[in-house]
Amino acid sequence: MFKVSKPEMVNKTFRMPAELVERLNVVAQAQKVSLNNLGHV
């Protein structure tokens, strides 16, 4: 049986350089996750 984990989340707004966001998007797509869930991989 698998277990669904729901880690505690906090809503924050961050300003990041566009180049960094693009690089993070590439990594997220390679891992087949959303950018929001990239930290949980």
C-alpha positions in Angstrom: 0.0 0.0 0.0 1.3 3.4 -0.8 1.2 6.4 1.5 0.4 9.9 0.3 2.5 12.5 2.1 1.4 16.1 2.4 4.2 18.2 3.6 3.4 21.5 5.2 3.4 24.3 2.6 3.8 28.1 3.0 2.7 30.6 0.3 5.4 33.1 -0.5 6.2 35.3 -3.5 9.8 35.3 -4.7 11.4 37.3 -7.4 14.1 35.4 -9.3 16.1 36.1 -12.4 14.3 34.8 -15.5 17.3 32.7 -16.4 17.2 30.9 -13.1 13.5 30.2 -13.5 14.1 28.8 -17.1 16.8 26.5 -15.8 14.6 25.3 -12.9 11.8 24.6 -15.5 14.1 22.5 -17.6 15.1 20.5 -14.5 11.4 20.1 -13.4 10.4 18.9 -16.9 13.3 16.4 -16.9 12.1 15.0 -13.6 8.5 15.0 -14.8 7.3 17.2 -11.9 5.9 20.7 -11.7 8.2 23.6 -10.8 6.3 23.9 -7.5 7.1 20.3 -6.6 10.7 20.4 -7.7 11.9 20.7 -4.1 10.3 17.4 -3.2 12.1 15.3 -5.7 
